[in-house]
Amino acid sequence: MAKKAGGTHEDPLTLGHSSLFLHLFLFPVFLCVILVSLFIDFLPVYFGNFADQRFFQVFLLVFVTFSVSFIPARSSTRRLWGDNWPAFVVAAGFLLLAVPFVASEYRWVEPGMYGLFFLAFPIMGWKTRERGCTERAAVALVGVILVGCFFYAAMTLTAYAFAITDKFSNLVDVIPWGFVNMRYWGHLATWFLPLFPLALLYGSLKNRSLWQVGVYFTAGIWWWVMFLTTSRGSMVSLVLAALIVMVLFGRMAIPWLAASLRFVLLGGLLWCLLSWAIPELVFEKTMIRGLHSGGSGRLPLWVEAWEMSLQNFPWGMGAQSWLTHTTLTSNYLAARTLGHPHNMYLMWAAEYGWALISLVAVLICVKVKRLISLRRLMGSGMQGAASLVVAFTASCVAGLAHAGVSAVFLVPATMSVALLVLAIFWALSLPMVTTDSDSKIISGEVKRWVRPSMLLAPFVLFFGILWIQEVWRYHEAMTEDLRVYVESQNAPLLPRFWLHGFFPRPIPGEVGPGFAE
């Protein structure tokens, strides 16, 4: 008789193995990612915060993909491909579309990063689901995020107190702290804030008063910082995510939405107190960052990326061509250039072509279809953890939307956090259906120690080591090249793969993007 499992089915027969997978693999990974992403300022660094976070992310992608592939699976290889093929195709797309441009230096650095990313999170999510610990993994991730954000919020209040005491009124120069700029903090807020309501809706601590106070404190401070920085990309993305989950899940999203609105109101009250009332008493003039409707100089960058995407339609101009291409539009010459066009999808279209964007669109369509199927299961009472699905869906939708106006899938800390959130979301929404025929396949194929799905591990390790070596060579070249930009008054840092992301530099005598004549 066919047995259908909802998004968070736990198999009691494998409770021991799933606990080991959760406590010895997933939880340490969660802890390391949040620690490095939020508190890199308190950790010993060797190359600098941004570069160390990038190296951490590089090793994380290889480690996660290799480790998860090496762990024996209970399901058939056919199930592995059937559940994950949309993401695998996108991963292959990055690598294959980079092949025509193999003559360029360090050609595999970014395609390798994107390829491994779209390989790592579905495999990690699939293995989490296959091990039967999806719910516990989701709760563990939310718990680690809440604890990390709590300490970040507490230290933010400390920074605020020092700023007020020192008569420093321009708070956005010191809050948020620990990031290259406030946009990078906004990236993480986009992924984190939709998950905060889960701390009140799900888990063994949800009814503990002390835990509730900590959750409200954390959410309130993070929303206050959101209003303080007027992070429009995050705000719009979060509103869009709320609308989409309401359309997808209907009344099942109401508890999550109600908790989210309480957090927003609390953040607004804290903004009135901390950003207006107290500074009004301390300073003669309150400095409040305004919310403006302009494009922050993004439009010329988007037009330039659009024109690039049409030059070699539909294959793109090659990885990192945004940094080295000849300018195509006049407005871009006068624009404040960055290491990316402030839109991940246009950047991918410009560098990897619309062929890649079509693969990403297929991935999104397949996932939406699976969410609709999952909603039917939840509506019929076969899914008891609707809040988990709603919150993680909102987080992923917000992150994907924010990528349309920023470099969400390029910043190392953001990509590391996105890897975890997308993996749990993938696990929650997988259509795990076990039938008698599939059970026969499993019993005949995967009871051996060496299973076909494990053959991926040595390939990942081999090519991962080669890729890490290429990343190291790229960093050495970037470090050597950095002095050119330090000596030049018209060469700002352009965050890309590295904080200084403009390597290789323009040919002597030519003026490239980022250099003013």
N, C-alpha and C positions, 0 to 999 in steps of 0.2 A: 504494500500500500504506500503510495507516495506520501512523503512527509515534507511539508514546507516550513521553512524556518523564517521568522521575521528578522528584522534588522539586527537584533541583539540576542540571538539564541545562544544559550550556554549549555554545553554538553557536560553532564556530570561525570561521564566516564573518563573524561580527559582533564578533570579539574586539577590534578597534580601537575601535569605537563603545562597547562595554561597558567598556573600560578608561577611556575618557574620562568616561563616566557615573560610574564608580566613583571615579576620582581627582579629578575636577573638581567633582562634586556630592555624592556620598554621603560620601566621606571627610571633606571639610570640615564637612558637617553633623554627622557623628558627633563630630568633634573639638570643635566649638563646644558641642554639647549637654552632653557630659561635662564640659567646662571650666566652663560656667556652672552646671551642676547640683552639682558637687562643690567648686568653688573660687571661688565668688562672693565669699568674704571677701577674696580677694587681687586682685579686679578692681575698677576704679573704678566706683562706683555713684552714681546720681543721685537716685533716689527712695527708696533703701533696698533691701536684698537681696531681700526677698520681691516687692516691686513691680517691680524690675528683672527678676527671673526671670519674672514674669508677662508683662511687655512682650516679653521675649525669646520666650516661648512663643507669644504672640499673633502676632508677626511670623513666627515659624517655621512656624506652621500655614498662614498665607497664602502664604509664600514656597514651601514644599514643594508645596502643592497646585497653585499657579500654575505653578511651574517644571516639575514632573513632567507636568502636563497639556499644557504647551506643547511639550515634547520630542516629536518625531515618533515614532509607534509603527509597528511592523511588522505588528501584528495588527489584526484587524477590530474595528470598534466593537461588533459583536455579541459578540465574545469579551470585550471590556472589561466590558460589562454582565453577561454570563453568569458571569464569574469573581467579580465584586465586588458583585453585587446585594444580598446580605444586609447588608453594611455600608452600602451606599448607602441602603437602606430605613431603617436606624436613624438615619442622618444626617438624612434627610428627616423622620423621626418627631419629632426634637427641634424642628425648625423649625415643622412643621405644628401640633404640639400646643401651641406657644407663641402661635399666632395668636389664640385666643380671649381672651388676656390682654394685648392690645396697648395697653390704656389705661395699664398700669403703666409707671413710669419705667425707662429702661435695660433694656427688656424683651428686647432681642436680644443682650445681652452674653454671658450664659451659654449660651443655646441656640445662639448662633453658635459659641461655643467648642467645644461638644460636637459640633455638626453638622460643623464643619471637621475635628475630630479623627477622626471616623468616616468622613470623606471622604479625609483625607490619608493615613492609614496603609495602606488597601487600594490606593490609587492608587500610592503609593510602592513598596509591595511588588510590585504587578503590573508596574510599569515595570522594577523590578530583575530580576524573572523574565523579562520579555519581552526585556530587553537581554542576557540570558544571563550574568549575573554574580552569581547568587545565592550560590554557595559562597564566592566571594571577598569579597562584601559581608558575609556572616556572619562570616568569619574576621577581616575588617577591624574590624567592630564589636566582636567579642570582644577583639581586640588593643587597641583604643582604651580599652575599659572596663578591661581588666587593667592597662594602664599608668597610667590615671587612679587606679584603686583602689590600685595599688602606692604611688604618691606620697601618697595620702590615708593609707594604713596607716603609712608611714614618719613622716609628720607626727603621726599619732596616738601613736606611740611617743614622739615628742618631747614632746607634751603630757603624756603619762603620766609621763615623767621629770621634767618641771617640777613636776607635781602631787606626786610623791613627795618631791622635793627640798624643796618648800615646805611639807611636812607636811600636805598637803591630802588627806584620806582619802576624801571623798565623790566618787569618780571620775566618777560619772554626771553631775555638774554641769559637767564639762569635756570629757567623752568620751561620745558623739561630738560633734564640733565642726562649725561651719559651717551649722547648721540651726536653725530656730525652736525645735524640740524634737526629742527622740529619735525620736518616731514618724515624722517626715519622713525621718530617716536610715533607719529600718526599712523604709519604702516602697521606697527605692532598693535596700536590701539584698535585699529580696524579689525584685526583678527581676534583680539582678546575680549572686547566689550560685549559682543553677542553671547559669549560663553559665561559671563558673570552670573546671569539669572539661574543657570544650572545649579549653582552653589546653594540656592534657596529652594529649588524645585526637585532636586535629585541627590541621592547619596545619604549615607548614614548620619551625617552631621547637620542635615538641613533644619532639624528642629532644635538644635542647641543654640541657646540665646547668645552665648559668647561668639560662636561661629557667625551668627547672623549679624551681630554688631561689626565684626571684622569684615564681612562681605559688604555691608552698606558703607563702611568707612572707605574700603578700597575702591568700590565702584564710584562713590561720590567724588573722591579725589581725582580719579582718572577722568571722569566727566568734566570736572572743574578745569583740569589741564586742557581737555579738548576745547572747552569754551574759551579758555585763556589764549590758546594758540590760534583759535578760529580755523581749525583744520577742515577746510571745506571739502576736500576730497574724502576724508573719513566720514564727515557728517552726511554728505549726500549718499555715499556708499551704504552707510548704516540704515538710512531711511529707505533706500531702494531695497535693501535686504529684507527689512521688515515688511514692506509691501509684497515682495515676492513670496515670503513664507506664509503670509496671510492668504495669498491666492492659492498656494500649493496645498496648505494644510488646514485652512479654514479655522474652525473653532479650536482645533488642537493646538494652535499657536497662541491662543489668548493668554494662558498662564505665563508663557515666556514674554509676550508683549507687555503684559501688565507689570511684571517685575522690571523689565527694561525701562518702562516709562517712569517707574518710581526712582530708578537710578538716575535718569535724566533730570527729573525734578530736583533731586538731591544735589546733583552737580550744579544745576542752575542756582540753587540757594547758596551753595558754597561760593559760586562765582560772585554773587551779590555781596557776600560777606568779605571774601578774601581779596577779590579784585576791584571792588568798588568801595565798600563801607570802611574797611580798615585803612586802605591807602588814602581815602579821603580825609581821615582823621590825622594821618601821619604826614602826608605831603600836601603842599599847597595846590598841586595840580596832579590829578590822577591820569596815569598813562594807560589807556586801554586800547588794545589792538583791535582795529575795526574789521568788520566783515565786509569785504568788497566783492563786486560781481565781475571784475575783470578776469582775464585769462592768465595773469601773471607771466605774460610773455610766452605762453605755450603755443598760441596759434601759429606763429611763423615756424616753430619747430614741427608742428603737426603737418603743416603744408609741405615742408621740406621732406619729411618722412613719406608723405603720400606720393610726392613726385618721385622719390627714390624707388618706391614699390612698383612704379609703372615702367621703370627703365629696363628691367629685365623680367618683365611679367611672364609667368607667375613665379619665377624662381628667386627673385631678390638679387641684391648686389653683393652678398657674401657676409660672413660673420664679421662684426666690428667695422663694417664699411661706413657706418655713421661717423666714425672717428676719422676716416681717411678719404672719404669720397670728395669729389669736386663739387662745390656748392651749386645747387640747381636753381634756387629762387633768390631774387634780390632782397627780399625781406629778411631772409636768414642771415645775410651778411651783416645786417645791422642789429640782429637779435642777440640777446644774452645767451650764448650757447652753453649747453651742458653735455655731459658724456652720453646722453640718451635724449630722445625727443619727448620725454615726459609722458609717454604713452607706450606701454609694453606691446600692445597689439600692432600699433603702427610701426614700432621698431622691428618687431618680428617680420612684419610684412615687407619692410624696407630691406632687411638683411637676409631673411630666409624665404621671402616671397609669400604671395597669397596662397600658394599650395600648402604651406604650413598652417596658415590661418584656417583653411578649410578643414584640416585635420583636427585642429583645436575645436572648431565648430561641431564636428562629428562627435568628439569626446563630450562636449557639453550637452548635445542633444540626447546622446545615449544615457547620460547621467540623469537628465530631466525625466526621461521616460521611466527610468528605474525608480526615481522618487515618486512618480505618479503611481506606479505599481505598489510601492511601499506604503503609500498613503491608503490604498485600498485595504492592505493588511491591517494597518493601524485602525482604520475605521471599522473593521470587522472584529476588533478586539484581539487580534493575534499579535499585536505589538504593544507591549506594556510601557515602553520607555519613549513615548512620543516626544517628550521634552528634549531628550538627547538629540533626536533626529532634527527637530526644529532648530535648536541652538547651533548645532554644527553646520546645518544647511545655511543658516543666516550668516555665520562667520565666513564660510567659503564664498557665498554670493557677494558679501561685502568686500572680501579680498579681491575677487575677480573683477568687481566693478571699480575698485580703487586703482587697479592696474591700468585702467583706461585713461587715467589722468596722472599717473606717477610710475616710478620704477619699482613696483612692488616685487616683481620676480627677478630682481637684479641685486638688491641690497642683501648682504650676507645674513644679517640677523633676521631680516624678514623672511628670507627663503628658508632658513632653519626652522623658524616657527611654523611657516606655511607647510613644511614637510610633515610636521606632527599633526596639525589640524586636518590637513587633507587626507592623511592616512586613516585617522579615526573616522572622518566623514565617509571615506571609501568603504571602510569596514561596516559602518552602520547601514549603508545603502546597497550593499552587494546582494544580488538575487540568489542567495544560497538555497538551492532546491536539491534535495537528496531523494533519489528514487531507487527502486530495487535494482534496476539495470545499472545505475551508476555505482551502487554498492558492490555489485559484482566486479565492475571495473576496478574499484578501489581494492577489493580483496585480492584480485589477481595481479594488480600492477604495483601497488604502492606499499605492500607489506614487506618488500625487500628493503635492505638498508640503503643501497644506492638507487635512488629514484630518478626518473628523467628530469623532474623539476630541479633537482640538485645539480645537474650538469651545468646550469647557468652560473653557479658560484665560481668555478675556476676561471671562466671567461671574464666575469666581472672583476675578479681579483687581478688577473693579468692586465687587462686593458685599464683598470683603475690605477694600477701602479704606473703604467706608461703615462696616463693622463696627469697624475700627480707630479711626475717628473717634468712634464710640459708646463704645468702651472708654476713649478719652482723656477724653471728657466725664464718664464714670463715675468715673475716677480724680480728676479735678478736684473733683467733688462729694464724693467720699470724703475728700479732703484738707481741704476746707473743713469738713466735718462732724466731722473727727477731734478738733477742739478740744473738742467737747461731751463726748467720752469721756475726754479728758485731764483735764477739769475735774470729772468725776463720779467719785466713789470706788467706785460700784457698777456701773461699766460696763467690764468687762474687754475686751481685744481678742478678737475672734471671727474667727479666720482663715477666710476664705471665698474669694471671687474675689481680694480683697486681704487683707493681713494684718489690717487692720481691716475686717471684712466686714459691718457692720451698717447700711449705708446702704440705703434712707432710714431715718432715725431715727423712733421712734414719734411719734405726734401728741402735742403738748404736753399734759400732764395725764394721759396714759395710761402704763401700765407695760407694756413689751414684754419679750420674751425677752432675758435677759442683764442686766436691771435688777432689783435686789432692792428690795422695798418698804421 
